[in-house]
Amino acid sequence: MAHALSRFSRKRNSHSAMATQVNKTCLMVAAIDFGTTYSGYAFSFMSSPEDIIMNKNWGENVGFQSYKTPTSVLLSPERKFVAFGFDAIAKYTTLLEENEDKEYYFFDRFKMRLHSSYQDLDRSVYLTALNGKTLPAMDVFSHALRYLKQHMMDEIAKVSQSIGDGDIRWVITVPAIWNDAAKQFMREAAYDANIVSKGNPQQLVIALEPESASLHCRELPVNQFVGESGDVSDKLNMPPGTRYMVIDCGGGTVDITTHEVGPDNRVKEVYAATGGAWGGTQVDEQFVALIELVFGKTFIDDYRSSHPSEWQQWMESFETKKRSNTSESGSVNFPIHYHFNEFHRRVKGGDVKKSIDNCNVDGVRFSNGFLCLEDEKMRELFEEVIDNILNHVGKLMQEESLSSVAYFFLVGGFSESPLLQNAFKKRFSNRVRVLVPNDASLAVVKGAVKFGHTPNLISERISPRTYGIECASDYDSNLHMGGKRVSNVCMNAFHKFVEAGEPVLVGTGKLHTFHPLRPDQTKAKIHVYGTHDKDVHVTSAPGVQKLGVTMLDMPDTTGGTNRQIEVTFLFGDTEIEVKAVDVTTRSKANVEINFLNDDIRR
């Protein structure tokens, strides 16, 4: 059996190699922003990239009009697609009210399942529906993406009958802080949804959400930011060397990237993407916890099950008020609906006012048919999540490489909250200029279209991991302690190609040369590994994970152990590519970097 990889040459090459370029023949870029809470899409023709078209009629069938729709999926008892978005919520609510929901599958806010550790995510991961039934996550994601693609194709047909699937460069956005496995999961879900074929992977670009928003924000006129004025021709002062931070506050996560403007107007990443699970849905959870505290958890659970449409109205009302300024009115008022009153009388034997008056929760009162939250109580719902975000950004700003950041761009749906905006300005406006685009919730999807047109605007990224391959190397007791030693050879040495935190140029790679371990070796098995640590020398070290494997044919053994194997890592794009070549025969192999395969990770 071939060894994992043969000994590397004393003569080690390291040079740039151009990565595979995206298909240049497309007529259109189409981007899908698959969010935790809401999703949407946008597209534009190659001939007029700035003319971005979006569907603004989401929810028109149920009385809404929006550029985005809830990321909710309803499947039949036979696991067939029924509805997505506002329609899915409306249909599932009807099923609940008619007690016909038991065999259906309703999923919402399921994107957060991919915000997992590497070990917790593979192709077999399951999602739990609202009624407790489970389905493979890949099936649910694929249904959602398939629907969004078809909906967009219908909209595209309204402006051009000649555009087909093969004419489109597709872009799907993902959080920059997601790990490699989560990014691969989204790509495979897109294949499964027939957005593109697996045989034409370059037609699909996986774009990072804050990076996409960066491309949108930096070219906006000043008057397109909240509270800013000026002429449409007034642009931000961003000469070469300007550094700015994009803070993407979505429903599930906060995703942060920092860029520097280059002399050619391209941008490079200057600090590895960072963030956490501090999205706007945490505020929703605080609101629900408060309602349960006032009326009792059991009562609210029963009411929510008995009158799901009214409960949905409560949450929609809260979502609206979450993004509005609460400081002027002194309180935030939520209407007590008819069925809530009736349900309360039947279950608790009294009126709602009495329960609220007796709940002993400061800042909550009843007035004229409304549940009223005092301004301070409303602010309390935001405190923990806002503190987490501000404290994280505050620590980042202590880093030497980030001390010169001139701008903060707050994007994402949660960034539309005045409480969050004001907290940022209060904490950081003495150091940086805090800007929020008027279309903060659309910045990612609009920027993703721009990224699809001009992916070369990103010139350099920071490697999130240390990447390398396993090989045999002369044993060094200082480096290979704990490794697999045979005679004086370490058989599982970790040979690094790039370290975590190292800048890598987009579209380039690193080529290192190796030799076969045995003179009669006709195959070389190449294992790719990754770790977040920098100082790693054996693949058995804690935190080192096997990421991919390939077999390289080496049929001509004439050169014995002097034969050369060239392994190239292509870096800088949002996904990794590894190639191997037997120099003697020019036999080639691509390493399938398979972050989702349990067999590879064992």
C-alpha positions in Angstrom: 0.0 0.0 0.0 1.3 3.5 -0.9 2.5 5.6 2.0 0.5 8.8 3.0 3.2 10.9 1.4 6.8 10.5 0.7 9.8 12.4 2.1 10.0 16.0 0.9 13.1 17.1 -1.0 15.9 19.0 0.5 15.4 21.3 -2.5 12.0 22.9 -1.5 10.3 25.2 -4.0 7.8 27.8 -3.0 6.3 30.1 -5.6 3.1 31.6 -6.9 0.8 29.7 -9.2 -2.4 31.2 -10.6 -5.6 29.6 -9.3 -8.4 28.5 -11.6 -10.3 31.4 -12.9 -14.1 31.7 -12.8 -16.0 31.3 -16.1 -15.7 34.4 -18.1 -18.5 33.7 -20.5 -21.4 34.3 -18.2 -24.0 37.0 -19.1 -25.3 37.6 -15.6 -24.4 37.4 -11.9 -27.1 36.1 -9.5 -26.5 36.2 -5.8 -28.4 34.4 -3.0 -28.2 35.8 0.5 -29.2 32.8 2.7 -29.8 34.3 6.1 -30.6 33.0 9.5 -33.8 35.0 9.8 -34.4 36.3 6.3 -33.2 35.5 2.8 -33.3 37.2 -0.5 -31.6 37.5 -3.9 -30.3 40.0 -6.4 -28.9 39.9 -10.0 -27.5 42.1 -12.7 -26.3 41.7 -16.2 -22.6 41.7 -17.1 -23.4 44.5 -19.5 -24.8 46.7 -16.7 -23.3 45.5 -13.4 -24.5 48.5 -11.3 -28.1 48.0 -12.3 -28.9 45.5 -9.5 -32.4 44.0 -9.6 -34.1 42.6 -6.5 -37.5 41.1 -5.9 -39.4 43.6 -3.6 -42.6 41.7 -3.4 -41.9 38.9 -1.0 -45.0 38.2 1.0 -47.4 39.9 -1.3 -49.7 36.8 -1.1 -50.1 37.3 2.7 -50.2 41.1 2.9 -46.5 41.9 3.1 -44.1 43.6 0.7 -40.4 43.1 1.4 -37.0 42.6 -0.3 -36.5 39.5 1.9 -38.6 36.6 3.1 -38.2 34.5 6.3 -35.8 31.6 6.0 -38.6 29.1 6.7 -39.3 25.8 4.9 -42.5 23.7 4.9 -42.4 20.1 3.6 -45.2 17.6 3.2 -45.5 14.4 5.2 -43.8 12.8 2.1 -40.9 15.2 2.5 -41.9 17.1 -0.6 -41.5 20.9 -0.9 -44.7 22.8 0.0 -43.7 26.4 0.6 -40.9 28.8 1.6 -40.8 32.2 3.4 -43.9 34.1 4.3 -46.0 31.4 2.5 -44.5 28.6 4.5 -45.3 30.4 7.8 -48.9 31.2 6.7 -49.5 27.6 5.6 -48.0 26.0 8.6 -49.9 28.3 10.9 -53.1 27.1 9.2 -52.1 23.5 9.7 -51.5 24.2 13.4 -54.8 25.9 13.9 -56.6 22.9 12.2 -54.5 20.4 14.1 -53.1 18.9 10.9 -49.4 19.7 11.4 -48.3 16.5 13.0 -47.0 14.8 9.9 -45.6 18.0 8.2 -42.0 19.4 8.5 -41.6 23.1 9.3 -38.1 24.5 9.8 -37.0 28.1 10.5 -33.8 29.8 11.5 -32.0 26.5 10.7 -28.9 28.1 9.2 -27.4 28.3 12.7 -26.9 24.5 12.7 -23.9 25.1 10.4 -22.4 27.4 12.9 -20.8 24.4 14.5 -17.4 23.0 15.4 -15.7 21.0 12.7 -16.3 17.7 14.5 -20.1 18.4 14.8 -20.8 18.8 11.1 -21.0 16.2 8.3 -23.4 15.3 5.6 -25.5 13.2 7.9 -26.3 16.0 10.3 -30.1 16.3 11.0 -32.4 19.2 11.7 -35.4 19.1 14.1 -38.7 20.5 12.8 -41.0 22.6 15.0 -43.0 19.5 15.9 -40.0 17.4 16.8 -39.7 15.4 13.5 -36.2 15.3 12.0 -34.8 15.3 8.5 -31.3 15.5 7.0 -30.1 19.1 7.0 -28.8 18.7 3.5 -32.4 18.0 2.3 -33.8 21.1 4.0 -31.0 23.4 2.8 -31.4 22.0 -0.8 -35.1 22.5 -0.8 -34.7 26.2 0.2 -31.9 26.9 -2.3 -33.8 25.2 -5.1 -36.9 27.3 -4.4 -34.8 30.6 -4.3 -33.1 29.7 -7.5 -36.4 29.0 -9.3 -38.0 32.1 -7.9 -35.1 34.1 -9.2 -35.2 32.5 -12.6 -38.8 33.4 -12.9 -37.9 37.1 -12.1 -35.0 36.9 -14.6 -37.4 35.7 -17.3 -39.4 38.9 -16.8 -36.4 41.0 -18.0 -34.8 38.6 -20.4 -36.1 35.4 -22.1 -32.7 34.5 -23.4 -30.9 33.8 -20.0 -30.4 30.2 -19.1 -28.7 28.4 -16.2 -25.4 28.2 -18.0 -25.3 31.9 -18.6 -25.3 32.8 -14.9 -22.4 33.1 -12.4 -24.0 32.1 -9.2 -23.0 33.6 -5.8 -24.1 32.2 -2.4 -23.1 34.2 0.7 -21.8 32.6 3.9 -20.5 34.0 7.2 -16.7 34.6 7.1 -16.4 33.0 10.5 -17.9 29.7 9.3 -15.4 26.8 9.2 -14.4 25.0 6.0 -16.9 22.2 6.6 -19.9 24.6 6.7 -18.8 26.3 3.5 -18.5 23.0 1.8 -21.9 22.0 3.1 -23.5 25.1 1.4 -21.7 24.2 -1.9 -22.9 20.7 -1.8 -26.4 21.8 -1.0 -26.3 24.1 -4.0 -25.2 21.1 -6.2 -28.1 19.1 -4.8 -30.4 22.0 -5.5 -29.3 22.0 -9.2 -28.1 25.6 -8.9 -24.9 24.4 -10.8 -23.6 21.0 -11.6 -20.8 19.4 -9.6 -18.9 19.1 -12.9 -18.8 22.9 -13.3 -17.8 24.1 -9.8 -16.4 27.4 -11.0 -19.8 28.6 -12.0 -20.7 28.9 -8.3 -18.8 31.3 -6.1 -19.0 31.1 -2.3 -18.7 34.7 -1.1 -18.1 35.8 2.5 -20.9 38.0 3.9 -18.9 40.9 5.4 -16.5 40.9 2.5 -19.4 41.3 0.1 -20.9 44.1 2.2 -17.5 45.7 2.2 -17.6 46.1 -1.6 -21.0 47.6 -1.4 -20.3 50.1 1.4 -17.0 51.5 0.3 -18.4 53.0 -2.9 -21.6 54.4 -1.6 -22.2 58.2 -1.6 -21.9 59.7 1.8 -25.6 60.6 1.8 -26.5 56.9 1.5 -25.6 56.3 5.1 -28.0 56.8 8.1 -27.8 60.4 9.4 -25.3 61.6 6.8 -25.9 64.4 4.3 -24.2 65.7 1.2 -24.3 65.6 -2.5 -24.7 62.3 -4.4 -21.2 62.9 -5.7 -19.7 63.1 -2.2 -17.7 59.9 -1.6 -15.9 58.7 1.5 -12.2 59.7 1.8 -10.5 56.3 1.4 -7.1 56.8 -0.1 -4.6 53.8 -0.3 -3.7 52.6 3.2 -7.2 53.3 4.6 -8.3 50.6 6.9 -12.0 49.9 7.7 -13.9 47.2 9.6 -17.2 45.7 8.4 -19.4 44.4 11.2 -22.1 42.3 9.8 -24.8 42.0 12.5 -27.3 39.4 11.2 -30.0 37.3 12.8 -27.7 34.5 14.0 -24.2 35.8 14.0 -22.0 38.8 14.0 -19.3 38.5 11.4 -16.3 40.9 11.3 -13.7 41.5 8.7 -11.1 44.3 8.3 -9.8 45.5 5.0 -7.1 47.9 3.8 -7.5 49.9 0.5 -4.6 49.2 -1.9 -3.0 51.6 -4.4 -5.0 49.9 -7.2 -8.3 50.3 -5.3 -8.3 46.6 -4.5 -8.6 45.6 -0.9 -6.7 43.2 1.3 -7.8 41.5 4.5 -5.6 42.6 7.4 -7.0 40.5 10.2 -8.6 37.1 10.2 -12.4 37.1 10.1 -13.8 36.9 13.6 -17.2 37.2 15.4 -19.7 35.1 17.3 -23.3 34.0 17.8 -24.6 37.4 18.9 -27.3 38.0 16.3 -30.6 39.7 16.6 -32.4 36.5 17.3 -30.9 36.6 20.8 -33.0 39.7 21.4 -36.0 37.8 20.3 -35.3 35.2 22.8 -35.0 37.8 25.5 -38.5 39.1 24.5 -40.0 35.7 24.6 -38.4 35.0 28.0 -39.9 38.3 29.3 -43.4 37.4 28.1 -43.1 34.0 29.8 -42.0 35.7 33.0 -45.1 38.0 32.9 -47.7 35.3 32.1 -46.0 32.0 32.9 -44.1 29.7 30.5 -46.7 27.0 30.5 -49.4 29.5 29.6 -47.4 31.0 26.8 -46.5 27.6 25.4 -50.2 26.6 25.4 -51.2 29.9 23.8 -48.5 29.7 21.2 -49.8 26.2 20.2 -53.4 27.1 20.3 -53.2 30.4 18.4 -50.0 30.3 16.3 -51.1 33.1 13.9 -51.5 35.6 16.7 -48.2 34.6 18.2 -46.6 35.2 14.8 -48.2 38.6 14.8 -46.6 39.3 18.2 -43.2 38.3 16.9 -43.6 40.3 13.7 -44.6 43.3 15.7 -41.5 42.9 17.9 -39.3 42.5 14.9 -40.5 45.9 13.6 -40.1 47.6 16.9 -36.7 46.1 17.3 -35.5 48.1 14.3 -37.2 51.4 15.4 -36.2 54.1 17.7 -37.7 53.5 21.1 -36.3 56.4 23.0 -38.8 59.1 21.9 -42.1 57.6 23.0 -41.0 56.5 26.4 -42.5 53.0 26.0 -43.0 50.3 23.4 -46.6 49.0 23.1 -47.7 45.6 21.9 -51.5 45.0 21.3 -53.2 42.3 23.2 -55.0 40.3 20.6 -58.6 39.0 20.9 -57.7 35.3 21.2 -55.1 36.1 23.8 -57.7 37.8 26.0 -60.2 34.9 25.5 -57.5 32.3 26.2 -56.4 34.1 29.3 -59.9 34.2 30.7 -60.5 30.5 30.0 -57.2 29.3 31.4 -56.5 31.8 34.2 -60.0 32.9 35.1 -59.3 36.7 35.0 -58.4 39.5 32.7 -55.0 40.3 31.2 -54.6 43.5 33.1 -54.7 41.7 36.4 -52.0 39.3 35.4 -49.7 42.1 34.2 -50.4 44.2 37.4 -49.6 41.2 39.6 -46.5 39.9 37.7 -44.0 42.0 39.7 -41.8 42.6 36.6 -40.5 46.1 36.6 -41.0 48.2 33.5 -44.1 46.2 32.3 -47.6 47.6 32.5 -51.1 47.3 30.9 -52.6 50.3 29.2 -55.7 50.6 26.9 -55.4 47.1 25.6 -51.6 47.1 25.1 -48.8 45.4 26.9 -46.4 48.3 27.4 -42.6 48.0 27.9 -41.0 51.0 29.4 -38.1 52.3 27.4 -35.5 51.0 29.9 -37.1 47.5 29.9 -36.9 47.4 26.1 -33.3 48.4 26.3 -32.6 45.5 28.8 -33.6 43.0 26.1 -30.7 44.3 24.0 -28.1 44.7 26.7 -26.4 41.3 26.8 -26.1 40.8 23.0 -24.9 44.4 22.4 -22.4 44.2 25.3 -21.0 41.0 23.7 -20.6 42.7 20.3 -19.1 45.9 21.7 -16.7 44.0 24.0 -15.5 41.8 21.2 -14.9 44.8 18.9 -13.2 46.7 21.7 -10.7 43.8 22.2 -10.1 43.8 18.4 -9.3 47.5 18.5 -6.5 46.9 21.0 -4.7 44.9 18.3 -1.8 46.8 16.8 -2.8 46.0 13.3 -6.3 47.4 13.8 -5.4 50.6 15.7 -5.5 52.7 12.6 -9.0 51.6 11.5 -10.8 54.7 10.2 -14.3 53.5 9.5 -16.8 51.0 10.9 -19.5 49.8 8.5 -22.5 48.3 10.4 -24.4 46.1 8.0 -27.0 43.3 8.4 -30.6 43.4 9.6 -29.7 43.8 13.3 -27.6 46.8 12.4 -30.9 48.6 11.6 -31.6 48.8 15.3 -31.0 52.4 16.6 -30.0 51.0 20.0 -27.2 49.0 18.4 -26.2 52.0 16.2 -26.2 54.4 19.1 -24.2 52.0 21.3 -21.5 51.7 18.7 -21.3 55.5 18.2 -21.2 56.1 22.0 -18.4 53.6 22.4 -16.2 54.2 19.3 -17.0 57.5 17.6 -14.1 59.2 19.3 -11.8 56.8 17.4 -13.5 55.8 14.2 -16.3 57.0 12.0 -19.3 54.7 12.5 -21.4 54.4 9.3 -24.6 52.5 8.7 -25.9 52.2 5.1 -29.6 53.1 4.6 -30.0 49.6 3.2 -28.1 47.8 5.9 -30.0 44.5 5.6 -29.4 44.5 1.8 -25.7 45.4 1.8 -24.6 41.7 1.7 -26.7 40.6 -1.2 -25.9 43.8 -3.2 -22.2 43.4 -2.5 -22.4 39.7 -3.4 -23.5 40.7 -6.9 -20.6 43.1 -7.2 -18.3 40.4 -6.0 -19.6 38.1 -8.7 -18.7 40.7 -11.3 -15.3 41.6 -9.9 -13.9 38.9 -7.5 -10.4 40.3 -8.1 -11.3 43.4 -6.0 -10.1 41.3 -3.1 -6.3 41.0 -3.4 -5.3 39.3 -0.2 -6.8 37.3 2.6 -5.6 36.0 5.9 -5.4 32.2 6.2 -7.8 31.1 8.9 -5.8 27.9 9.5 -2.4 26.3 9.2 -2.6 23.9 6.2 -0.2 21.2 5.1 0.3 17.6 4.2 1.6 14.5 5.9 5.0 13.2 4.9 8.0 11.2 6.1 10.9 13.3 7.5 14.1 12.7 9.4 13.2 12.3 13.0 13.9 15.4 15.2 13.2 14.8 18.9 12.5 18.5 19.5 9.8 18.6 16.8 8.4 15.1 16.4 7.7 14.0 19.9 4.6 11.8 19.9 4.8 11.1 16.2 5.0 7.8 14.5 8.8 6.9 14.5 10.2 4.1 12.3 14.0 3.8 12.8 15.1 7.4 12.4 12.2 8.6 10.4 9.0 10.4 11.5 6.3 8.8 9.3 3.6 11.4 10.1 5.4 14.7 9.9 3.2 17.8 9.3 4.7 19.7 6.4 3.2 23.2 6.5 2.3 25.2 3.4 0.8 28.2 5.2 0.3 29.2 8.8 -2.9 30.5 10.5 -2.9 34.3 10.3 -0.5 34.4 7.4 -1.5 36.7 4.4 -2.0 34.9 1.2 -2.4 36.5 -2.2 -5.7 35.7 -4.0 -5.2 33.7 -7.1 -1.8 32.4 -6.2 -0.5 29.2 -4.7 2.5 27.5 -3.1 4.3 24.6 -4.7 6.6 22.3 -2.7 8.5 19.3 -4.1 8.5 15.9 -2.5 10.1 12.4 -3.4 8.7 8.9 -3.1 9.7 7.0 0.0 10.5 3.8 -1.9 12.2 3.3 -5.3 9.5 1.0 -6.6 6.6 3.1 -5.4 3.9 3.5 -8.1 1.4 5.5 -6.1 1.6 8.2 -3.6 -1.3 8.8 -1.1 -1.5 12.4 -0.3 -3.2 13.5 3.0 -4.1 17.1 3.6 -4.4 18.4 7.2 -5.4 21.6 8.9 -5.2 23.1 12.4 -5.7 26.5 14.1 -2.3 26.2 15.7 0.9 27.5 14.2 3.6 25.5 15.9 2.6 21.9 14.8 5.0 19.3 13.4 3.2 16.0 13.5 -0.3 15.2 12.2 -1.2 13.4 15.4 -0.9 16.6 17.5 -4.1 17.8 19.3 -6.3 19.9 17.1 -4.9 18.7 13.8 -7.7 17.4 11.4 -7.5 15.4 8.3 -9.2 17.4 5.5 -8.7 15.5 2.3 -6.9 12.7 0.5 -6.0 11.7 -3.0 -4.0 9.0 -4.8 -1.4 10.1 -7.3 -0.3 7.5 -9.9 3.5 7.2 -10.5 3.8 4.3 -13.0 7.4 5.1 -14.2 9.7 4.0 -11.4 13.0 4.6 -13.4 14.1 7.4 -11.3 13.6 5.6 -8.0 13.5 7.9 -5.0 14.8 10.8 -7.0 11.5 11.2 -8.8 9.7 14.4 -7.9 6.2 15.0 -6.8 4.9 18.6 -7.0 2.1 19.5 -4.6 0.5 22.9 -5.0 -1.9 24.6 -2.6 -4.0 27.3 -4.2 -4.9 29.9 -1.6 -6.7 33.1 -1.1 -10.1 32.2 -2.6 -12.9 31.5 -0.2 -12.3 27.8 -0.7 -9.1 25.7 -0.9 -7.7 23.8 -3.9 -4.8 21.3 -3.8 -3.2 19.7 -6.8 -0.4 17.1 -7.2 1.8 16.2 -10.2 4.2 13.3 -10.8 6.9 15.3 -12.6 8.3 12.2 -14.5 5.0 11.2 -16.2 3.0 14.4 -15.7 0.3 12.3 -14.0 -2.0 14.6 -12.1 -4.4 14.4 -9.2 -6.6 16.9 -7.5 -7.1 16.4 -3.8 -10.8 16.4 -2.9 -10.8 18.5 0.2 -13.6 16.7 2.0 -14.4 18.5 5.2 -17.7 16.6 5.6 -16.5 13.0 5.3 -16.3 11.1 8.6 -14.0 8.5 7.1 -11.4 11.1 6.2 -11.5 12.7 9.6 -10.9 9.5 11.5 
